[in-house]
Amino acid sequence: MRICKVLGPLWAAAKHPMYAGKKLLVVQPIDETGTPIGASYVAVDSVQAGTGDTVIVMTEGTGVRQILKLGDQVPIRSLVVGIVDAVEADAR
Amino acid sequence: MYLGIVQGTVVAERKATGLEGTKLLLVLPVDDKGAATGDVQVAVDTVQAGVGDLVYLVGSREAALALDPWFVPVDAAIVGIVDGVDTPGSLRP
């Protein structure tokens, strides 16, 4: 999983049927100090996350399918699975 | 999943079994500000996207799961056409 910052929601009317009713968020991966690392991407929300939240994003399809319980043919790869309250890390 | 901008179409008459009838598009992966995040790639379209559309794609094994039957050799699939992104300084579709 990766720590990410939620940048905001994304709307799409035309989408694959498996995305029906799913809330999509644009997330920016960050390190433990909050510094952005890499490019932003799109994730499905499962924890009612909002803009500005620090979240945990899983980017592995098999785990996503186990959580969503929508069957074996779910073309979803990134899922917000937690809202981070605090990160403690030793100074480097 | 990641954002992309459709830049063109790819026509291939001879394709691997399972890919018959699929529409192939040329997509530039971008971030929420429209900056390219990688090289132009070929993706299967599942939502009737067109050139110039801002779309989102799913990659790797899950790309094949967007198709029916799903056991097909693809590693990028367009699964939505973006109508709006509400992020600071985001691009408009």
N, CA and C atoms of all chains as a GROMACS GRO file, in nm:
protein
  555
    1MET      N    1   0.085  -0.120   0.000
    1MET     CA    2   0.000   0.000   0.000
    1MET      C    3   0.087   0.124   0.000
    2ARG      N    4   0.027   0.234  -0.039
    2ARG     CA    5   0.096   0.362  -0.045
    2ARG      C    6   0.019   0.467   0.033
    3ILE      N    7   0.094   0.559   0.095
    3ILE     CA    8   0.032   0.675   0.157
    3ILE      C    9   0.010   0.779   0.048
    4CYS      N   10  -0.112   0.832   0.042
    4CYS     CA   11  -0.144   0.932  -0.060
    4CYS      C   12  -0.223   1.046   0.002
    5LYS      N   13  -0.221   1.159  -0.067
    5LYS     CA   14  -0.306   1.273  -0.033
    5LYS      C   15  -0.418   1.278  -0.136
    6VAL      N   16  -0.543   1.294  -0.089
    6VAL     CA   17  -0.656   1.304  -0.182
    6VAL      C   18  -0.657   1.445  -0.240
    7LEU      N   19  -0.643   1.457  -0.373
    7LEU     CA   20  -0.644   1.588  -0.438
    7LEU      C   21  -0.787   1.633  -0.467
    8GLY      N   22  -0.876   1.539  -0.494
    8GLY     CA   23  -1.015   1.577  -0.521
    8GLY      C   24  -1.088   1.471  -0.597
    9PRO      N   25  -1.220   1.489  -0.614
    9PRO     CA   26  -1.300   1.390  -0.684
    9PRO      C   27  -1.289   1.401  -0.836
   10LEU      N   28  -1.334   1.296  -0.902
   10LEU     CA   29  -1.332   1.289  -1.048
   10LEU      C   30  -1.468   1.236  -1.092
   11TRP      N   31  -1.526   1.298  -1.194
   11TRP     CA   32  -1.656   1.254  -1.245
   11TRP      C   33  -1.642   1.193  -1.383
   12ALA      N   34  -1.720   1.089  -1.404
   12ALA     CA   35  -1.723   1.026  -1.536
   12ALA      C   36  -1.862   0.966  -1.556
   13ALA      N   37  -1.931   1.012  -1.660
   13ALA     CA   38  -2.064   0.956  -1.688
   13ALA      C   39  -2.051   0.826  -1.765
   14ALA      N   40  -1.968   0.829  -1.869
   14ALA     CA   41  -1.947   0.707  -1.948
   14ALA      C   42  -1.836   0.627  -1.881
   15LYS      N   43  -1.873   0.510  -1.829
   15LYS     CA   44  -1.771   0.428  -1.764
   15LYS      C   45  -1.807   0.282  -1.773
   16HIS      N   46  -1.709   0.198  -1.748
   16HIS     CA   47  -1.729   0.053  -1.747
   16HIS      C   48  -1.835   0.019  -1.641
   17PRO      N   49  -1.925  -0.077  -1.670
   17PRO     CA   50  -2.034  -0.109  -1.577
   17PRO      C   51  -1.987  -0.140  -1.435
   18MET      N   52  -1.869  -0.196  -1.419
   18MET     CA   53  -1.820  -0.230  -1.285
   18MET      C   54  -1.787  -0.106  -1.202
   19TYR      N   55  -1.779   0.012  -1.267
   19TYR     CA   56  -1.753   0.136  -1.195
   19TYR      C   57  -1.882   0.209  -1.157
   20ALA      N   58  -1.996   0.151  -1.189
   20ALA     CA   59  -2.124   0.216  -1.159
   20ALA      C   60  -2.138   0.238  -1.009
   21GLY      N   61  -2.169   0.362  -0.969
   21GLY     CA   62  -2.190   0.393  -0.828
   21GLY      C   63  -2.064   0.405  -0.746
   22LYS      N   64  -1.947   0.391  -0.809
   22LYS     CA   65  -1.821   0.400  -0.736
   22LYS      C   66  -1.773   0.545  -0.733
   23LYS      N   67  -1.726   0.589  -0.616
   23LYS     CA   68  -1.668   0.724  -0.604
   23LYS      C   69  -1.522   0.718  -0.644
   24LEU      N   70  -1.483   0.805  -0.737
   24LEU     CA   71  -1.346   0.807  -0.785
   24LEU      C   72  -1.273   0.929  -0.728
   25LEU      N   73  -1.150   0.908  -0.687
   25LEU     CA   74  -1.068   1.016  -0.633
   25LEU      C   75  -0.936   1.023  -0.708
   26VAL      N   76  -0.886   1.146  -0.724
   26VAL     CA   77  -0.749   1.164  -0.774
   26VAL      C   78  -0.659   1.172  -0.652
   27VAL      N   79  -0.558   1.086  -0.645
   27VAL     CA   80  -0.469   1.082  -0.529
   27VAL      C   81  -0.325   1.106  -0.571
   28GLN      N   82  -0.250   1.168  -0.480
   28GLN     CA   83  -0.108   1.198  -0.504
   28GLN      C   84  -0.025   1.120  -0.402
   29PRO      N   85   0.058   1.026  -0.446
   29PRO     CA   86   0.144   0.955  -0.351
   29PRO      C   87   0.239   1.052  -0.280
   30ILE      N   88   0.256   1.033  -0.150
   30ILE     CA   89   0.346   1.117  -0.072
   30ILE      C   90   0.435   1.029   0.014
   31ASP      N   91   0.546   1.088   0.064
   31ASP     CA   92   0.630   1.013   0.158
   31ASP      C   93   0.586   1.044   0.300
   32GLU      N   94   0.663   0.997   0.400
   32GLU     CA   95   0.618   1.012   0.539
   32GLU      C   96   0.622   1.156   0.587
   33THR      N   97   0.688   1.244   0.511
   33THR     CA   98   0.690   1.385   0.548
   33THR      C   99   0.586   1.466   0.472
   34GLY      N  100   0.513   1.402   0.384
   34GLY     CA  101   0.412   1.473   0.306
   34GLY      C  102   0.460   1.522   0.172
   35THR      N  103   0.585   1.491   0.137
   35THR     CA  104   0.639   1.535   0.009
   35THR      C  105   0.585   1.446  -0.104
   36PRO      N  106   0.533   1.506  -0.213
   36PRO     CA  107   0.481   1.425  -0.325
   36PRO      C  108   0.591   1.339  -0.385
   37ILE      N  109   0.557   1.214  -0.417
   37ILE     CA  110   0.650   1.127  -0.490
   37ILE      C  111   0.575   1.065  -0.606
   38GLY      N  112   0.622   1.092  -0.727
   38GLY     CA  113   0.561   1.034  -0.845
   38GLY      C  114   0.436   1.106  -0.889
   39ALA      N  115   0.370   1.050  -0.988
   39ALA     CA  116   0.255   1.115  -1.051
   39ALA      C  117   0.125   1.078  -0.980
   40SER      N  118   0.029   1.170  -0.986
   40SER     CA  119  -0.103   1.142  -0.930
   40SER      C  120  -0.173   1.036  -1.014
   41TYR      N  121  -0.268   0.965  -0.952
   41TYR     CA  122  -0.347   0.868  -1.026
   41TYR      C  123  -0.487   0.859  -0.970
   42VAL      N  124  -0.565   0.767  -1.021
   42VAL     CA  125  -0.708   0.757  -0.990
   42VAL      C  126  -0.731   0.634  -0.904
   43ALA      N  127  -0.815   0.648  -0.799
   43ALA     CA  128  -0.847   0.535  -0.713
   43ALA      C  129  -0.995   0.536  -0.678
   44VAL      N  130  -1.051   0.417  -0.657
   44VAL     CA  131  -1.188   0.404  -0.609
   44VAL      C  132  -1.186   0.420  -0.457
   45ASP      N  133  -1.288   0.489  -0.403
   45ASP     CA  134  -1.295   0.510  -0.259
   45ASP      C  135  -1.378   0.400  -0.193
   46SER      N  136  -1.333   0.351  -0.077
   46SER     CA  137  -1.415   0.255  -0.002
   46SER      C  138  -1.431   0.297   0.144
   47VAL      N  139  -1.380   0.416   0.180
   47VAL     CA  140  -1.382   0.459   0.322
   47VAL      C  141  -1.436   0.601   0.338
   48GLN      N  142  -1.507   0.653   0.239
   48GLN     CA  143  -1.564   0.789   0.247
   48GLN      C  144  -1.455   0.893   0.272
   49ALA      N  145  -1.346   0.885   0.199
   49ALA     CA  146  -1.240   0.984   0.210
   49ALA      C  147  -1.280   1.112   0.138
   50GLY      N  148  -1.219   1.224   0.179
   50GLY     CA  149  -1.250   1.352   0.119
   50GLY      C  150  -1.124   1.426   0.076
   51THR      N  151  -1.144   1.537   0.006
   51THR     CA  152  -1.031   1.618  -0.041
   51THR      C  153  -0.943   1.660   0.076
   52GLY      N  154  -0.811   1.643   0.061
   52GLY     CA  155  -0.717   1.683   0.164
   52GLY      C  156  -0.682   1.572   0.261
   53ASP      N  157  -0.760   1.465   0.263
   53ASP     CA  158  -0.731   1.354   0.354
   53ASP      C  159  -0.602   1.283   0.314
   54THR      N  160  -0.528   1.236   0.414
   54THR     CA  161  -0.417   1.144   0.390
   54THR      C  162  -0.474   1.003   0.401
   55VAL      N  163  -0.448   0.922   0.300
   55VAL     CA  164  -0.513   0.791   0.293
   55VAL      C  165  -0.412   0.682   0.259
   56ILE      N  166  -0.457   0.558   0.280
   56ILE     CA  167  -0.380   0.441   0.236
   56ILE      C  168  -0.447   0.388   0.110
   57VAL      N  169  -0.369   0.370   0.005
   57VAL     CA  170  -0.423   0.322  -0.121
   57VAL      C  171  -0.358   0.188  -0.155
   58MET      N  172  -0.442   0.089  -0.180
   58MET     CA  173  -0.393  -0.041  -0.225
   58MET      C  174  -0.395  -0.042  -0.377
   59THR      N  175  -0.286  -0.090  -0.438
   59THR     CA  176  -0.280  -0.091  -0.585
   59THR      C  177  -0.249  -0.231  -0.633
   60GLU      N  178  -0.332  -0.325  -0.593
   60GLU     CA  179  -0.312  -0.464  -0.633
   60GLU      C  180  -0.450  -0.525  -0.652
   61GLY      N  181  -0.475  -0.575  -0.771
   61GLY     CA  182  -0.612  -0.610  -0.810
   61GLY      C  183  -0.676  -0.723  -0.732
   62THR      N  184  -0.597  -0.826  -0.695
   62THR     CA  185  -0.657  -0.940  -0.626
   62THR      C  186  -0.712  -0.898  -0.490
   63GLY      N  187  -0.634  -0.818  -0.416
   63GLY     CA  188  -0.682  -0.768  -0.288
   63GLY      C  189  -0.805  -0.680  -0.304
   64VAL      N  190  -0.808  -0.599  -0.410
   64VAL     CA  191  -0.924  -0.513  -0.437
   64VAL      C  192  -1.048  -0.599  -0.459
   65ARG      N  193  -1.034  -0.707  -0.534
   65ARG     CA  194  -1.149  -0.793  -0.560
   65ARG      C  195  -1.199  -0.859  -0.432
   66GLN      N  196  -1.105  -0.894  -0.342
   66GLN     CA  197  -1.147  -0.954  -0.215
   66GLN      C  198  -1.227  -0.856  -0.131
   67ILE      N  199  -1.192  -0.728  -0.137
   67ILE     CA  200  -1.261  -0.629  -0.055
   67ILE      C  201  -1.397  -0.591  -0.116
   68LEU      N  202  -1.400  -0.571  -0.248
   68LEU     CA  203  -1.523  -0.522  -0.311
   68LEU      C  204  -1.629  -0.631  -0.322
   69LYS      N  205  -1.586  -0.758  -0.326
   69LYS     CA  206  -1.680  -0.871  -0.333
   69LYS      C  207  -1.780  -0.856  -0.447
   70LEU      N  208  -1.729  -0.821  -0.565
   70LEU     CA  209  -1.815  -0.806  -0.682
   70LEU      C  210  -1.789  -0.917  -0.784
   71GLY      N  211  -1.721  -1.022  -0.742
   71GLY     CA  212  -1.690  -1.130  -0.835
   71GLY      C  213  -1.545  -1.124  -0.878
   72ASP      N  214  -1.513  -1.207  -0.977
   72ASP     CA  215  -1.374  -1.221  -1.019
   72ASP      C  216  -1.336  -1.129  -1.135
   73GLN      N  217  -1.436  -1.067  -1.198
   73GLN     CA  218  -1.406  -0.989  -1.318
   73GLN      C  219  -1.426  -0.840  -1.292
   74VAL      N  220  -1.342  -0.786  -1.205
   74VAL     CA  221  -1.353  -0.646  -1.164
   74VAL      C  222  -1.229  -0.570  -1.211
   75PRO      N  223  -1.243  -0.484  -1.312
   75PRO     CA  224  -1.126  -0.412  -1.365
   75PRO      C  225  -1.089  -0.290  -1.281
   76ILE      N  226  -1.068  -0.311  -1.153
   76ILE     CA  227  -1.030  -0.203  -1.061
   76ILE      C  228  -0.900  -0.244  -0.994
   77ARG      N  229  -0.804  -0.152  -0.990
   77ARG     CA  230  -0.671  -0.184  -0.942
   77ARG      C  231  -0.629  -0.101  -0.822
   78SER      N  232  -0.684   0.020  -0.810
   78SER     CA  233  -0.645   0.109  -0.700
   78SER      C  234  -0.766   0.136  -0.613
   79LEU      N  235  -0.751   0.114  -0.481
   79LEU     CA  236  -0.863   0.129  -0.389
   79LEU      C  237  -0.814   0.200  -0.263
   80VAL      N  238  -0.886   0.306  -0.222
   80VAL     CA  239  -0.856   0.372  -0.096
   80VAL      C  240  -0.912   0.285   0.015
   81VAL      N  241  -0.823   0.235   0.104
   81VAL     CA  242  -0.866   0.138   0.205
   81VAL      C  243  -0.854   0.192   0.348
   82GLY      N  244  -0.805   0.316   0.366
   82GLY     CA  245  -0.794   0.368   0.501
   82GLY      C  246  -0.768   0.517   0.500
   83ILE      N  247  -0.811   0.583   0.607
   83ILE     CA  248  -0.781   0.725   0.625
   83ILE      C  249  -0.677   0.735   0.736
   84VAL      N  250  -0.563   0.797   0.706
   84VAL     CA  251  -0.450   0.802   0.799
   84VAL      C  252  -0.472   0.913   0.901
   85ASP      N  253  -0.461   0.880   1.030
   85ASP     CA  254  -0.470   0.981   1.134
   85ASP      C  255  -0.332   1.038   1.166
   86ALA      N  256  -0.230   0.955   1.168
   86ALA     CA  257  -0.096   1.003   1.201
   86ALA      C  258   0.007   0.905   1.146
   87VAL      N  259   0.123   0.958   1.108
   87VAL     CA  260   0.236   0.876   1.068
   87VAL      C  261   0.353   0.914   1.157
   88GLU      N  262   0.412   0.816   1.222
   88GLU     CA  263   0.532   0.842   1.302
   88GLU      C  264   0.649   0.775   1.235
   89ALA      N  265   0.754   0.852   1.209
   89ALA     CA  266   0.872   0.795   1.145
   89ALA      C  267   0.998   0.857   1.207
   90ASP      N  268   1.103   0.777   1.220
   90ASP     CA  269   1.229   0.827   1.271
   90ASP      C  270   1.288   0.927   1.172
   91ALA      N  271   1.350   1.033   1.225
   91ALA     CA  272   1.415   1.129   1.138
   91ALA      C  273   1.531   1.061   1.066
   92ARG      N  274   1.545   1.092   0.936
   92ARG     CA  275   1.653   1.030   0.860
   92ARG      C  276   1.775   1.120   0.857
   93MET      N  277  -0.543   0.287  -1.120
   93MET     CA  278  -0.593   0.348  -1.244
   93MET      C  279  -0.525   0.482  -1.266
   94TYR      N  280  -0.524   0.529  -1.388
   94TYR     CA  281  -0.453   0.653  -1.419
   94TYR      C  282  -0.524   0.727  -1.531
   95LEU      N  283  -0.494   0.856  -1.541
   95LEU     CA  284  -0.556   0.939  -1.642
   95LEU      C  285  -0.478   0.931  -1.772
   96GLY      N  286  -0.548   0.961  -1.882
   96GLY     CA  287  -0.482   0.963  -2.012
   96GLY      C  288  -0.559   1.049  -2.109
   97ILE      N  289  -0.491   1.096  -2.212
   97ILE     CA  290  -0.554   1.172  -2.319
   97ILE      C  291  -0.544   1.090  -2.447
   98VAL      N  292  -0.661   1.070  -2.510
   98VAL     CA  293  -0.664   0.990  -2.633
   98VAL      C  294  -0.605   1.073  -2.746
   99GLN      N  295  -0.505   1.017  -2.811
   99GLN     CA  296  -0.436   1.092  -2.916
   99GLN      C  297  -0.460   1.037  -3.055
  100GLY      N  298  -0.514   0.917  -3.067
  100GLY     CA  299  -0.536   0.862  -3.199
  100GLY      C  300  -0.588   0.721  -3.193
  101THR      N  301  -0.606   0.663  -3.309
  101THR     CA  302  -0.656   0.526  -3.316
  101THR      C  303  -0.547   0.437  -3.374
  102VAL      N  304  -0.555   0.309  -3.340
  102VAL     CA  305  -0.463   0.210  -3.392
  102VAL      C  306  -0.545   0.104  -3.464
  103VAL      N  307  -0.510   0.078  -3.588
  103VAL     CA  308  -0.580  -0.023  -3.666
  103VAL      C  309  -0.489  -0.142  -3.685
  104ALA      N  310  -0.538  -0.259  -3.648
  104ALA     CA  311  -0.461  -0.381  -3.667
  104ALA      C  312  -0.557  -0.490  -3.715
  105GLU      N  313  -0.539  -0.529  -3.838
  105GLU     CA  314  -0.631  -0.629  -3.894
  105GLU      C  315  -0.605  -0.766  -3.834
  106ARG      N  316  -0.479  -0.801  -3.819
  106ARG     CA  317  -0.444  -0.932  -3.764
  106ARG      C  318  -0.410  -0.918  -3.616
  107LYS      N  319  -0.492  -0.978  -3.531
  107LYS     CA  320  -0.472  -0.964  -3.387
  107LYS      C  321  -0.476  -1.101  -3.321
  108ALA      N  322  -0.429  -1.107  -3.196
  108ALA     CA  323  -0.430  -1.231  -3.121
  108ALA      C  324  -0.574  -1.274  -3.093
  109THR      N  325  -0.592  -1.404  -3.073
  109THR     CA  326  -0.724  -1.457  -3.043
  109THR      C  327  -0.780  -1.388  -2.918
  110GLY      N  328  -0.904  -1.344  -2.927
  110GLY     CA  329  -0.968  -1.274  -2.816
  110GLY      C  330  -0.973  -1.125  -2.837
  111LEU      N  331  -0.888  -1.076  -2.925
  111LEU     CA  332  -0.887  -0.931  -2.950
  111LEU      C  333  -0.969  -0.891  -3.072
  112GLU      N  334  -1.033  -0.991  -3.136
  112GLU     CA  335  -1.113  -0.957  -3.253
  112GLU      C  336  -1.225  -0.860  -3.214
  113GLY      N  337  -1.242  -0.756  -3.294
  113GLY     CA  338  -1.352  -0.663  -3.268
  113GLY      C  339  -1.324  -0.558  -3.163
  114THR      N  340  -1.209  -0.562  -3.100
  114THR     CA  341  -1.179  -0.460  -3.000
  114THR      C  342  -1.130  -0.333  -3.069
  115LYS      N  343  -1.159  -0.219  -3.006
  115LYS     CA  344  -1.114  -0.090  -3.058
  115LYS      C  345  -0.988  -0.050  -2.984
  116LEU      N  346  -0.884  -0.019  -3.060
  116LEU     CA  347  -0.756   0.017  -2.999
  116LEU      C  348  -0.731   0.166  -3.016
  117LEU      N  349  -0.692   0.232  -2.909
  117LEU     CA  350  -0.665   0.375  -2.914
  117LEU      C  351  -0.524   0.403  -2.865
  118LEU      N  352  -0.470   0.514  -2.914
  118LEU     CA  353  -0.338   0.561  -2.872
  118LEU      C  354  -0.360   0.661  -2.758
  119VAL      N  355  -0.299   0.635  -2.643
  119VAL     CA  356  -0.325   0.717  -2.525
  119VAL      C  357  -0.195   0.766  -2.464
  120LEU      N  358  -0.194   0.896  -2.427
  120LEU     CA  359  -0.081   0.952  -2.354
  120LEU      C  360  -0.117   0.956  -2.205
  121PRO      N  361  -0.047   0.881  -2.119
  121PRO     CA  362  -0.077   0.886  -1.975
  121PRO      C  363  -0.040   1.023  -1.919
  122VAL      N  364  -0.131   1.081  -1.837
  122VAL     CA  365  -0.106   1.213  -1.780
  122VAL      C  366  -0.142   1.212  -1.631
  123ASP      N  367  -0.095   1.316  -1.559
  123ASP     CA  368  -0.139   1.335  -1.421
  123ASP      C  369  -0.259   1.430  -1.420
  124ASP      N  370  -0.302   1.471  -1.301
  124ASP     CA  371  -0.424   1.553  -1.293
  124ASP      C  372  -0.405   1.693  -1.348
  125LYS      N  373  -0.283   1.734  -1.373
  125LYS     CA  374  -0.256   1.865  -1.432
  125LYS      C  375  -0.233   1.856  -1.582
  126GLY      N  376  -0.239   1.737  -1.638
  126GLY     CA  377  -0.224   1.720  -1.781
  126GLY      C  378  -0.081   1.695  -1.824
  127ALA      N  379   0.012   1.686  -1.730
  127ALA     CA  380   0.152   1.661  -1.764
  127ALA      C  381   0.171   1.512  -1.794
  128ALA      N  382   0.244   1.482  -1.900
  128ALA     CA  383   0.267   1.344  -1.939
  128ALA      C  384   0.343   1.270  -1.828
  129THR      N  385   0.301   1.148  -1.799
  129THR     CA  386   0.368   1.068  -1.696
  129THR      C  387   0.437   0.946  -1.756
  130GLY      N  388   0.432   0.933  -1.885
  130GLY     CA  389   0.496   0.818  -1.949
  130GLY      C  390   0.485   0.832  -2.100
  131ASP      N  391   0.522   0.727  -2.168
  131ASP     CA  392   0.519   0.728  -2.313
  131ASP      C  393   0.381   0.688  -2.365
  132VAL      N  394   0.354   0.729  -2.489
  132VAL     CA  395   0.227   0.696  -2.554
  132VAL      C  396   0.211   0.544  -2.560
  133GLN      N  397   0.091   0.497  -2.530
  133GLN     CA  398   0.067   0.353  -2.527
  133GLN      C  399  -0.062   0.318  -2.601
  134VAL      N  400  -0.078   0.190  -2.630
  134VAL     CA  401  -0.199   0.141  -2.695
  134VAL      C  402  -0.291   0.083  -2.588
  135ALA      N  403  -0.419   0.123  -2.591
  135ALA     CA  404  -0.515   0.073  -2.492
  135ALA      C  405  -0.642   0.028  -2.562
  136VAL      N  406  -0.705  -0.075  -2.505
  136VAL     CA  407  -0.835  -0.120  -2.554
  136VAL      C  408  -0.942  -0.028  -2.499
  137ASP      N  409  -1.038   0.010  -2.584
  137ASP     CA  410  -1.145   0.101  -2.541
  137ASP      C  411  -1.270   0.021  -2.505
  138THR      N  412  -1.330   0.049  -2.386
  138THR     CA  413  -1.455  -0.017  -2.347
  138THR      C  414  -1.569   0.082  -2.333
  139VAL      N  415  -1.545   0.211  -2.358
  139VAL     CA  416  -1.647   0.313  -2.330
  139VAL      C  417  -1.671   0.407  -2.448
  140GLN      N  418  -1.631   0.368  -2.568
  140GLN     CA  419  -1.653   0.450  -2.689
  140GLN      C  420  -1.589   0.588  -2.675
  141ALA      N  421  -1.466   0.591  -2.631
  141ALA     CA  422  -1.392   0.717  -2.622
  141ALA      C  423  -1.347   0.760  -2.761
  142GLY      N  424  -1.318   0.890  -2.774
  142GLY     CA  425  -1.273   0.944  -2.901
  142GLY      C  426  -1.146   1.024  -2.885
  143VAL      N  427  -1.088   1.062  -3.000
  143VAL     CA  428  -0.964   1.139  -2.997
  143VAL      C  429  -0.988   1.272  -2.925
  144GLY      N  430  -0.898   1.307  -2.833
  144GLY     CA  431  -0.908   1.430  -2.756
  144GLY      C  432  -0.972   1.412  -2.621
  145ASP      N  433  -1.039   1.299  -2.599
  145ASP     CA  434  -1.104   1.276  -2.469
  145ASP      C  435  -1.002   1.258  -2.358
  146LEU      N  436  -1.037   1.312  -2.239
  146LEU     CA  437  -0.963   1.277  -2.117
  146LEU      C  438  -1.030   1.152  -2.060
  147VAL      N  439  -0.953   1.048  -2.038
  147VAL     CA  440  -1.010   0.920  -1.995
  147VAL      C  441  -0.932   0.870  -1.874
  148TYR      N  442  -0.987   0.766  -1.808
  148TYR     CA  443  -0.905   0.695  -1.711
  148TYR      C  444  -0.895   0.550  -1.754
  149LEU      N  445  -0.781   0.492  -1.721
  149LEU     CA  446  -0.748   0.358  -1.767
  149LEU      C  447  -0.712   0.270  -1.649
  150VAL      N  448  -0.725   0.141  -1.671
  150VAL     CA  449  -0.677   0.045  -1.573
  150VAL      C  450  -0.570  -0.038  -1.645
  151GLY      N  451  -0.462  -0.066  -1.572
  151GLY     CA  452  -0.349  -0.135  -1.634
  151GLY      C  453  -0.329  -0.275  -1.581
  152SER      N  454  -0.226  -0.340  -1.633
  152SER     CA  455  -0.184  -0.473  -1.588
  152SER      C  456  -0.295  -0.578  -1.608
  153ARG      N  457  -0.302  -0.675  -1.518
  153ARG     CA  458  -0.395  -0.785  -1.536
  153ARG      C  459  -0.541  -0.738  -1.535
  154GLU      N  460  -0.568  -0.632  -1.456
  154GLU     CA  461  -0.705  -0.585  -1.445
  154GLU      C  462  -0.757  -0.526  -1.576
  155ALA      N  463  -0.666  -0.488  -1.666
  155ALA     CA  464  -0.711  -0.439  -1.797
  155ALA      C  465  -0.786  -0.548  -1.871
  156ALA      N  466  -0.737  -0.670  -1.865
  156ALA     CA  467  -0.805  -0.780  -1.933
  156ALA      C  468  -0.943  -0.805  -1.873
  157LEU      N  469  -0.957  -0.780  -1.741
  157LEU     CA  470  -1.085  -0.806  -1.675
  157LEU      C  471  -1.193  -0.710  -1.722
  158ALA      N  472  -1.155  -0.602  -1.791
  158ALA     CA  473  -1.254  -0.508  -1.843
  158ALA      C  474  -1.323  -0.562  -1.967
  159LEU      N  475  -1.268  -0.668  -2.025
  159LEU     CA  476  -1.324  -0.724  -2.148
  159LEU      C  477  -1.400  -0.853  -2.119
  160ASP      N  478  -1.486  -0.889  -2.213
  160ASP     CA  479  -1.564  -1.011  -2.199
  160ASP      C  480  -1.562  -1.085  -2.333
  161PRO      N  481  -1.504  -1.202  -2.343
  161PRO     CA  482  -1.435  -1.278  -2.239
  161PRO      C  483  -1.308  -1.206  -2.192
  162TRP      N  484  -1.266  -1.238  -2.069
  162TRP     CA  485  -1.161  -1.156  -2.008
  162TRP      C  486  -1.023  -1.215  -2.027
  163PHE      N  487  -1.011  -1.339  -2.069
  163PHE     CA  488  -0.877  -1.398  -2.079
  163PHE      C  489  -0.814  -1.360  -2.212
  164VAL      N  490  -0.774  -1.232  -2.222
  164VAL     CA  491  -0.722  -1.178  -2.347
  164VAL      C  492  -0.591  -1.103  -2.320
  165PRO      N  493  -0.505  -1.097  -2.421
  165PRO     CA  494  -0.374  -1.034  -2.400
  165PRO      C  495  -0.377  -0.882  -2.415
  166VAL      N  496  -0.425  -0.812  -2.312
  166VAL     CA  497  -0.416  -0.666  -2.310
  166VAL      C  498  -0.360  -0.622  -2.174
  167ASP      N  499  -0.291  -0.509  -2.171
  167ASP     CA  500  -0.240  -0.459  -2.043
  167ASP      C  501  -0.277  -0.314  -2.016
  168ALA      N  502  -0.369  -0.258  -2.096
  168ALA     CA  503  -0.422  -0.125  -2.067
  168ALA      C  504  -0.562  -0.117  -2.126
  169ALA      N  505  -0.658  -0.073  -2.048
  169ALA     CA  506  -0.796  -0.061  -2.096
  169ALA      C  507  -0.854   0.071  -2.049
  170ILE      N  508  -0.921   0.141  -2.142
  170ILE     CA  509  -0.992   0.264  -2.108
  170ILE      C  510  -1.125   0.224  -2.047
  171VAL      N  511  -1.150   0.266  -1.920
  171VAL     CA  512  -1.271   0.224  -1.850
  171VAL      C  513  -1.362   0.342  -1.812
  172GLY      N  514  -1.326   0.464  -1.851
  172GLY     CA  515  -1.416   0.576  -1.823
  172GLY      C  516  -1.374   0.701  -1.898
  173ILE      N  517  -1.474   0.784  -1.935
  173ILE     CA  518  -1.446   0.915  -1.996
  173ILE      C  519  -1.469   1.021  -1.889
  174VAL      N  520  -1.365   1.098  -1.860
  174VAL     CA  521  -1.369   1.194  -1.749
  174VAL      C  522  -1.449   1.318  -1.790
  175ASP      N  523  -1.548   1.353  -1.707
  175ASP     CA  524  -1.626   1.474  -1.729
  175ASP      C  525  -1.569   1.591  -1.650
  176GLY      N  526  -1.509   1.564  -1.535
  176GLY     CA  527  -1.454   1.672  -1.454
  176GLY      C  528  -1.360   1.618  -1.348
  177VAL      N  529  -1.260   1.700  -1.313
  177VAL     CA  530  -1.168   1.667  -1.205
  177VAL      C  531  -1.160   1.790  -1.116
  178ASP      N  532  -1.191   1.775  -0.987
  178ASP     CA  533  -1.190   1.889  -0.897
  178ASP      C  534  -1.067   1.883  -0.807
  179THR      N  535  -0.951   1.912  -0.866
  179THR     CA  536  -0.828   1.915  -0.789
  179THR      C  537  -0.761   2.051  -0.812
  180PRO      N  538  -0.674   2.094  -0.720
  180PRO     CA  539  -0.609   2.225  -0.737
  180PRO      C  540  -0.528   2.231  -0.867
  181GLY      N  541  -0.562   2.325  -0.953
  181GLY     CA  542  -0.488   2.342  -1.077
  181GLY      C  543  -0.507   2.230  -1.177
  182SER      N  544  -0.620   2.161  -1.167
  182SER     CA  545  -0.641   2.045  -1.254
  182SER      C  546  -0.674   2.087  -1.396
  183LEU      N  547  -0.653   1.993  -1.486
  183LEU     CA  548  -0.685   2.019  -1.625
  183LEU      C  549  -0.834   2.001  -1.647
  184ARG      N  550  -0.885   2.058  -1.752
  184ARG     CA  551  -1.026   2.042  -1.789
  184ARG      C  552  -1.034   1.947  -1.908
  185PRO      N  553  -1.134   1.858  -1.907
  185PRO     CA  554  -1.146   1.763  -2.017
  185PRO      C  555  -1.176   1.833  -2.150
   0.00000   0.00000   0.00000
